[in-house]
Amino acid sequence: MLRRTALALALCATSCTQADGPSATESPPPEQQEVLGRAEQAAESLETPSEANSIRFLEQSSFGPKLARGVTPAPVGTVERVMSQGITQSLTEQFALQPAAPYDGESAQDLGSQFFQRAVAGEDQLRQRVAFALSQIFVVSQNGIPESTRTPYSDSRVALAGYLNLLSQHAFGDFRALLEAVTKDPAMGRYLDMANNRAFDKQGNPIDPNENYAREMLQLFTLGTDKLNLDGTPALDANGNRQRAYSEEQVKAFAHALSGWTWNATACPAKGAAISTPDYKNPLMPCNDNHDTSSQVLLRGVSTAAGGTITTHLNQALNNVFNDPNVPPFISKQLIQHLVTSNPTPAYVKRVATVFKNDGTGARGNLQAVVRAILEDTEARGAQPPLALRPGFGHLRPPALFVTQVVRWLDPTLDTATKDPGLKLSNWSRTMNQWVPRAPSVFSYYPPNAPLPGADGLVGPEFAILDTATLTARANFLHEFLYTSAATNAGLTVDYDLLPSSNAELVAYLGRYWLHGTMAPELEQKLLTAMGDSRANSLIRKKKLALYLTFLSPSFQIQR
Amino acid sequence: MTTTRRQFLRRATQGLGFLAAAAALPRWVGNAHAATLNGYSGSRVAVCVFLLGGNDSNNILIPREANAYAKYLAARPTLGLKTDQMDLINPTDLAAGSFALPKTLSKLRAHFEAGRAAFVCNVGPLVLPLTKADYLAGGTSVPENLFSHSDQQDAWASALANPGSSAVTSDIKVTGWGGRTADKLHGLNTSAPPDYPEVTSFGGKPRFCAGVDRKPMMVAPDGTLAFRTVTTPASDFDLLQQAALADVMTAQDGNVLETGYAGIFTTAQTFSAARAAARDAAWAQLPQATRDAIEGYFVPTLPPEDTARWTLHTQLYQVVRDLVAGAMPVSNAGLGLKRQVFSVGFGSFDTHQNQDVDQPKLLEQLDFALDAFQQAVTLLETQAAFGSNAPQATLFTMSDFNRTLLENGDSGTDHAWGGHAIVLGNRVAGRKLYGTFPNLDLSGSLDGSTDERGRWIPTLTVEQYGWTLASWLGLNTAAERDYVFPNLAGYVADAVARSFPAQARKYKVGFMLAD
């Protein structure tokens, strides 16, 4: 039944607006049953995942699979540990893990370096991976926080460190709480002008508050631009047209409802005045004098209370948007895109969004349950994606994940005491246009709806930053890592002796692990031919040639 | 490369058995003959210079008529240029000395006076022509997210001021007018290798460069686009590795994402090698004296400590090198392109503070780089090596927005809207101001400003500006126009229906010489 549903949905993945067409309940024609291939589609239990399934799971839920290399019990984040614990328990274990240390904005270490160090070496892999996904939905860029002379610290570093910690803390929490924390966060307050957003001028005359935060909160953090069905497809009106998720009037209404917040300080400023010294260590402060207390008509005809206080109105506004039917599919689909596949079937989105709506205990917006639903789903699990979905399944590894997955497979020793390997990794990612945590705009490094080149109707978000220069940078990162002393100089020392020495064994190893058993015979043959060429005239060159080619192969670049 | 692209499309289609419709055909299929070389059968290039951060163009073109200048100074007691900081210009059709340029743009001024440069006044993103009342009424005819850097950069780059409410398809929304122009110009280019990208970028806004079908050559600002090798020149091992990598790209598991990745890889590998070879070979076709002269134009005359961080002249030098490679006929080892678009950019024009110190430095850099480029192109036009494909180049500026006429309390200015753009080249109908210079009176009815701080409501749209340049490159038909500039027809129709001034009722601005 699951198989048939998946196929039916795949058939209308881009053209149907309703997920549950009648075909989902009919048997597929015999030739399709044959194509499905029973052996490959045999469901694996979540308790006893195969090695390939476990590797896939770690590709989706971490910054890259690692091997235990004989250490027992198998360490957190290794393929062997997932195989022995099962998917369900691995998730439970990851949910409980906390960061080894919070991001530190007053450390000399660059935040990008701190990010990459955590990503390649931290145990709380899933938390950091989900927080990274959230950081690309609720975007604040370090480049968007100006330095002031009024604070005793670096504004941009302290602001972003606090913000990254916030996302990490809320990664498995309640979406409503996350939304409120983000709304009151000083980094966001600066980035999208929530701070000092007054409803009055100094003469006490009403003015239009800045709409920046209100607009992006609706467009990018919660609703998107179009009304959605629970399965993430556009909800069309009677004439077949898309419908706007919110109106300009509603943007203004939210801007008024969220007016009056300023930097944390000992006292509120006078009406119409601002606090000029930012405080990036504490949430924004409510100042009722600068808040428009009038009633505002929000989404779905709901109004804020006339004469309500600034905090009441913020609660009412956030409750209103949190309860909008667009939020579950909008957020669920993006999380799927970041973790598993760029073009999930509507049914997959619907299954996850249903959990977003209600985690089974009646709670809405339980991100832990949502993440579990994403990673335990039949489209995510198994040794390979469902056969019928394979032609369009997966996502291009974004630069940061490409870097970390290369590093975690090669498993170098990290010298963080005398060197700064994280910074080197961050700079490599930057050459490929993903400079963490410095997204170029509130639209992040790449938008979730960027088209996949050459495939009408499919999206490929990460392709928005793949061009001749950045693709060359992908190859050149790897070349520099493998063939120069750059990695060693940065404190990343790889022991290439850990890899098999014979050509055939190495290719088999790369296929088994790095491509979790999906290496096509065609690719195997190409690798063997290259390694067997007399111009690859030493063992280490043969090895590095195989690594270079495999990491850059389409089969690896697209995480499937 | 044609074969590769066809394979690419075929594979993409094969892999999509589950899609309701096959992949749409590229935009250039079926209309390759719409764009024409009628304007000029040789090589033409347009160069976009993006002034990132929002250039204060109120301080690059200053009215010297007494009343207007008094209003300018009143709004800018600190930042307003004094008479000894400016030089007069004498635009055609206006009283002599009616405007001035800052002394920091003295080289540009010389080109202006010689008829090679023009200003396009008060141009900015618009959906429909707007009166002040229209602006205040709001609604979907007002551009979205005015005064926001990212949105207004995108609006300039995409020529779409209402991406949220517009009914155009998403492929138009995520692309730029440079790239979409390339979609339509592609049929004019019979290059070797085939399908060499029309657009090359060394900086600026990536969106400007992206077409729906035609993808740009994105190159680092230093001009380098090359796969690293173990040794230089490439060793046998390097050659093996490069060939093996190309081979590996053909293994795509029947997956359309893999096909997409491999397609971009093939573009990079195929064209980066062709580009590098053509750049060297075409350059070598020029006489040594020509090469030396061009190199010399780009060596700053100011002390190194003032110019060490300049980036625009180095980008424009790379444009010259790629322009030479592109325009050089295949028979002379060039790429043999007829039409190219380049993108460069630099900032920080977001002068909220200390504009009196910072903007003059930026303008000095701009002035030097534009002049160097103009001199280089003028020299190239007469080079025999190009045969009948001698290049013509038009350079034009874009920026996020203009800034408030009224200065703020930090010796700076804030985000505004319509501003003045620069066009430069030997095919520009220069020594002229196009459009309407805004009324700088901040005390009156403020009909031309969104508010009392002096944020001009544009009186020309980016799309009129862009279509003028795209037409010069060879775009021709209404269908092409509406594809690249989706709001332009509606804009003009509305201007006609509501009797806006003549300039709003024309699709083009007259700043290019007739062919």
Interface residues (C-beta under 8 A of the other chain):
Chain A: A10 L11 C12 A13 T14 S15 N212 R215 Q219 T225 R244 E248 S342 A388 L389 R390 P391 G392 F393 G394 H395 L396 P440 S441 V442 F443 P447 N449 A450 P451 L452 P453 G454 A455 D456 G457 L458 G460 F463 A464 L466 D467 T468 A469 T470 L471 T472 A475 N476 H479 E480 Y483 T518 A520 E522 L523 K526 L527 T529 A530 D533 R535 A536 N537 R541 L545 Y548 L549 L552 S553 P554 S555 Q557 I558 R560
Chain B: F8 L9 A12 G15 L16 G17 F18 L19 A20 A21 A22 A23 A24 G138 G139 T140 N145 S148 H149 S150 G164 S165 S170 D171 V174 P197 P206 K215 P216 M217 M218 V219 A220 L225 A226 F227 R228 T229 V230 D236 F237 L239 L240 Q241 A244 L245 D247 V248 M249 A251 Q252 D253 G254 N255 V256 L257 E258 T259 G260 Y261 A262 G263 I264 F265 T267 A268 F271 S272
